[in-house]
Amino acid sequence: MSDPIKVITEPTVRLVGRQVIDEAELSAFLKDEDAETWTTDTDVSAEKIVEVSGRICYRSYSKPRPGGNAAYLNHILEVGHGSVIEHAVYNFIITGVSRSLTHEWVRHRAGWSYSQRSQRFIDEGDLSAVVPPALAAEVDEALSLTRQFGVSAHDLLQTARIPSAAAGAGRRWLASMEKARRDYSYLADYLASKTAGQPVSQEERTLRRKRAREAARSVLPNATATEIFVTANARALRTFIEQRGDEHADAEIRRVAFAMLGILQADSPNLFGDYVVTDRPGVGQVISTPYHKV
Ligand SMILES: Cc1cc2nc3c(=O)[nH]c(=O)nc-3n(C[C@H](O)[C@H](O)[C@H](O)COP(=O)(O)OP(=O)(O)OC[C@H]3O[C@@H](n4cnc5c(N)ncnc54)[C@H](O)[C@@H]3O)c2cc1C
């Protein structure tokens, strides 16, 4: 039996970079403004930078209202002064997500930057696949059968009686991934063999490999796992979390929105603390806020 398909059931979301402030330069600016006594009560650079940028609009460093940074940012959200929260930037690495998820993700344009694993440079012959949440139990059942009988999902029908409709559906999903992987490798090898043996430069060899992989990847499924580095500002992240934490969003991207919200609420509570997660009957958890699309 060929190596089993690696099935991924959960995304991994890592906040790998965040805002920093050059305190010396900020102090020099405040001194120029005769506002060197201004301080704020947050230790979170993202929250502080938003307050600094908001206060520049009205030169309000000298007369802060009570309530500190939390009250200040809450007011920004309340009045929808969204451009101010664009100054806080976060960097995430997300792994264990599907190409269908990233295709939806890159539709978010304003305030986002992306770097995604290339299917032209990287061989997908050891394809990992992200199982959609709705099929997770089925695939799990089928996977245990393949392990029990030591066969591929494709061969499972010949070897064992499939005990349930769920296992049958899972087997079909797995067999489809196995077939895609076989076809991908076959086509990549075939295309590489067409030009094998010809003396070429290293640069030309790389280009040919790219040409073979870019054509072979056309048979890869939406479920193919990928990795993406995303940078976004707080305003863009808020819009994403709202749109993708909603009941109408795709189940896989919803999971990522929930994971990001948890991370951001722990990291910058004054910028993301207004979101609440509630259970909606028949839907499951949804994310909502009184400050829609700031
Ligand atoms: C549940 C759901 C279902 C979806 N289904 C589909 C679908 O079937 N097909 C499909 O193609 N997409 C679909 N989408 C994607 C959707 O249409 C948006 O492309 C995506 O959600 C990004 O939203 P956005 O444009 O508001 O975000 P961003 O691109 O991040 O923009 C943020 C905001 O900036 C402003 N903005 C950005 N660009 C411009 C501009 N060029 N001109 C003026 N204002 C601008 C707008 O106010 C915008 O809301 C779906 C999204 C969701 C959440």
The ligand as a MOL file (V3000), in Angstrom:
LIG
                    3D

  0  0  0     0  0            999 V3000
M  V30 BEGIN CTAB
M  V30 COUNTS 53 58 0 0 0
M  V30 BEGIN ATOM
M  V30 1 C -20.7350 34.0890 3.5460 0
M  V30 2 C -19.9680 34.5960 2.3670 0
M  V30 3 C -20.2700 34.1410 1.1030 0
M  V30 4 C -19.5510 34.6030 -0.0060 0
M  V30 5 N -19.8530 34.1170 -1.2460 0
M  V30 6 C -19.1690 34.5600 -2.3250 0
M  V30 7 C -19.4680 34.0810 -3.6450 0
M  V30 8 O -20.3390 33.2560 -3.8290 0
M  V30 9 N -18.7400 34.5470 -4.6810 0
M  V30 10 C -17.7740 35.4820 -4.5200 0
M  V30 11 O -17.1530 35.8940 -5.4880 0
M  V30 12 N -17.4530 35.9400 -3.2880 0
M  V30 13 C -18.1220 35.5160 -2.2000 0
M  V30 14 N -17.7920 35.9770 -0.9580 0
M  V30 15 C -16.6820 36.9410 -0.8170 0
M  V30 16 C -17.2250 38.3720 -0.6880 0
M  V30 17 O -17.9390 38.7610 -1.8350 0
M  V30 18 C -16.0560 39.3370 -0.4540 0
M  V30 19 O -15.2010 39.3100 -1.5890 0
M  V30 20 C -15.2290 38.9940 0.7440 0
M  V30 21 O -16.0680 38.6470 1.8180 0
M  V30 22 C -14.3550 40.1770 1.1410 0
M  V30 23 O -15.1840 41.2280 1.5840 0
M  V30 24 P -14.8450 42.7160 1.3210 0
M  V30 25 O -14.7760 43.0210 -0.1420 0
M  V30 26 O -15.8280 43.5100 2.1480 0
M  V30 27 O -13.3940 42.8160 1.9970 0
M  V30 28 P -12.1310 43.6790 1.6100 0
M  V30 29 O -11.6860 43.4240 0.2410 0
M  V30 30 O -11.1530 43.3910 2.6820 0
M  V30 31 O -12.6130 45.1400 1.7280 0
M  V30 32 C -13.0080 45.6950 2.9800 0
M  V30 33 C -13.9120 46.8830 2.7060 0
M  V30 34 O -13.1510 47.8880 2.0310 0
M  V30 35 C -13.9810 48.5260 1.0690 0
M  V30 36 N -13.4460 48.2300 -0.2860 0
M  V30 37 C -12.5160 47.3020 -0.6180 0
M  V30 38 N -12.2600 47.3220 -1.9150 0
M  V30 39 C -13.0450 48.2870 -2.4410 0
M  V30 40 C -13.2550 48.7660 -3.7430 0
M  V30 41 N -12.6020 48.2490 -4.7890 0
M  V30 42 N -14.1360 49.7270 -3.9320 0
M  V30 43 C -14.8340 50.2650 -2.8980 0
M  V30 44 N -14.7020 49.8520 -1.6200 0
M  V30 45 C -13.8190 48.8760 -1.3980 0
M  V30 46 C -15.3700 47.9470 1.2460 0
M  V30 47 O -16.0870 48.7140 2.1840 0
M  V30 48 C -15.0800 46.5860 1.8010 0
M  V30 49 O -16.1520 46.0150 2.5240 0
M  V30 50 C -18.4990 35.5440 0.1630 0
M  V30 51 C -18.2010 35.9940 1.4490 0
M  V30 52 C -18.9060 35.5330 2.5480 0
M  V30 53 C -18.5380 36.0390 3.9260 0
M  V30 END ATOM
M  V30 BEGIN BOND
M  V30 1 1 1 2
M  V30 2 1 2 3
M  V30 3 2 2 52
M  V30 4 2 3 4
M  V30 5 1 4 5
M  V30 6 1 4 50
M  V30 7 2 5 6
M  V30 8 1 6 7
M  V30 9 1 6 13
M  V30 10 2 7 8
M  V30 11 1 7 9
M  V30 12 1 9 10
M  V30 13 2 10 11
M  V30 14 1 10 12
M  V30 15 2 12 13
M  V30 16 1 13 14
M  V30 17 1 14 15
M  V30 18 1 14 50
M  V30 19 1 15 16
M  V30 20 1 16 17
M  V30 21 1 16 18
M  V30 22 1 18 19
M  V30 23 1 18 20
M  V30 24 1 20 21
M  V30 25 1 20 22
M  V30 26 1 22 23
M  V30 27 1 23 24
M  V30 28 2 24 25
M  V30 29 1 24 26
M  V30 30 1 24 27
M  V30 31 1 27 28
M  V30 32 2 28 29
M  V30 33 1 28 30
M  V30 34 1 28 31
M  V30 35 1 31 32
M  V30 36 1 32 33
M  V30 37 1 33 34
M  V30 38 1 33 48
M  V30 39 1 34 35
M  V30 40 1 35 36
M  V30 41 1 35 46
M  V30 42 1 36 37
M  V30 43 1 36 45
M  V30 44 2 37 38
M  V30 45 1 38 39
M  V30 46 1 39 40
M  V30 47 2 39 45
M  V30 48 1 40 41
M  V30 49 2 40 42
M  V30 50 1 42 43
M  V30 51 2 43 44
M  V30 52 1 44 45
M  V30 53 1 46 47
M  V30 54 1 46 48
M  V30 55 1 48 49
M  V30 56 2 50 51
M  V30 57 1 51 52
M  V30 58 1 52 53
M  V30 END BOND
M  V30 END CTAB
M  END
